Amino acid sequence: MIKDERIITTRNRCLAQGFIIWYCLLLIAILYRQFVLDQNPKDYWDISIIFFLGVAYVSKNLLSHGAYYRYTKVSIISMSLSIIIVISLVGYFRGNINSFFDLLLTVSGAMLGLLLLIPLMLYLNYRWKKKNELIDKLSKNELPRHFGRDSS
C-alpha cells in the first residue's frame, strides 16, 4: 500500500463522512422509533447503546487530542444551557413533564449529568495541553482567566 499524504487524507475524509452518515442515520432511527412509532425505550435500547458508545468514543478521542481546546467558559455554559433546554422540551413533548416538580427533576438530572461530564472534558483538555507543553507556556495567573483559550 502506498503511504502518500493525499491517499491518507482521502481515506480519512471518507471514513469521517461514513461516520457522519452512520451517526445521522442511527439518530434518525432512534428519534423515529421514539416519536413516530411511540415505542418504549426497551424496544430500541440496543440501537441507543450502539449510538451512544460510538459518540462517547469519538468525543473522548477528540477531547484527548485537543479538538476542543479553544472552548471558553461562555461556550461551555451556553452549550450546557442548550442541552438542558432540549432535554426539557423533549420531555415536555413526550408528555413526561406534567408539573413544575417534573421539570425540576428533569433539569436537576440534566445538570447532574453535565456536572459529571464537564470536569471529565476539562481534565482531558488539561491533559492534552500538558502533553503538548501548552500549560508550561502559560503563567499560573493567566490560566484561570484564559480558560480554554490558545496562549499564542
Buried (B, 14 or more C-beta within 10 A) or exposed (E): EEEEEEEEEEEEEEEEEEEEEEBEEBBEBBEEBBEEEEEEEEEBEEBBEEBEEBBEEBBEEEBEEBBBBEBEEEEBEEEBEEBBEEBBEBBBEEEEBEEEEBBEBBBEEBBEBBEEBBEEBBEBBBBBBEEEEBBEEBEEEEEEEEBBBEEE
